[in-house]
Amino acid sequence: MTLSNMERKIIENSIRDIKDFPKQGIVFKDITTLLNDAEAYGVLMNHLYQRYKEYNLDYIAGIDARGFIFGAALAQMLSIGFVPIRKKGKLPYTTISEKYSLEYGVDEIEVHIDAFGKFQNARVLLIDDLIATGGTANAAAKLINQAGASCVEACFIMALDFLDGQRKLKETTDVYSLIEVK
């Protein structure tokens, strides 16, 4: 299932561009305007529900922090569990972690070791607001698999195709992006 042209316009028009943030030359895609637009957020969440209701998912995993917003809401709509994938040091129980490269260094995300423990080979949808270079998303998909579950797809509200993250992530899992910026 893909977005209709009308749905795409509603969602696209609700996302604000902020030039030169966080630094000169960057156009930041601000989703706070999507979140405070009841119609656009409703269109988005209904589309995600319709797309994933037949996937037989056991969990949705959201990437810290904006993936929590969409993932927790969708998990509730689908009557399944939500699992947060957090930055290193933010989870209180035993964790497993995955490192990934940044432009100028390395970062790390983690998940509770028993996050997907209710189901053997749990089917998990990974979700976040945006995929750029794909470092965090790749690490998150690998982490899901490392935790004994199966990342069946990664979903993003927006993909910055010119940064090639989707292509790289497709080596690990299927990818679905609602809006692709060329």
WOBELKA-V984506 format. One record per pair of residues at least 24 apart in sequence whose C-alpha atoms are under 6 Angstrom apart, sorted by sequence separation. I is the first residue (numbers start at 1). J is the second residue. D is the distance in Angstrom with one decimal. If there is no record, write none. Layout:
BEGIN
I|J|D ; I|J|D
END
This chain:
BEGIN
86|110|5.5 ; 85|110|5.8 ; 85|111|5.2 ; 124|150|5.8 ; 125|151|5.9 ; 130|156|5.3 ; 122|149|4.6 ; 123|150|5.2 ; 124|151|4.8 ; 125|152|5.9 ; 127|154|5.7 ; 129|156|5.2 ; 130|157|5.9 ; 121|149|4.6 ; 122|150|5.9 ; 124|152|5.8 ; 125|153|5.3 ; 126|154|4.5 ; 127|155|4.7 ; 128|156|5.2 ; 129|157|4.9 ; 130|158|4.8 ; 131|159|4.9 ; 132|160|5.1 ; 11|40|5.3 ; 125|154|5.9 ; 127|156|5.9 ; 130|159|5.6 ; 10|40|5.7 ; 133|163|5.2 ; 132|163|5.5 ; 133|164|5.9 ; 134|165|4.0 ; 138|169|5.6 ; 133|165|4.1 ; 132|165|5.3 ; 100|135|5.8 ; 98|139|5.7 ; 1|51|5.5 ; 67|127|5.5 ; 67|128|3.8 ; 67|129|5.8 ; 66|129|6.0 ; 58|122|5.7 ; 60|124|5.4 ; 62|126|5.9 ; 58|123|5.2 ; 59|124|4.9 ; 60|125|4.8 ; 61|126|4.8 ; 62|127|5.0 ; 63|128|5.6 ; 57|123|5.0 ; 60|126|5.9 ; 62|128|6.0 ; 57|124|5.8
END
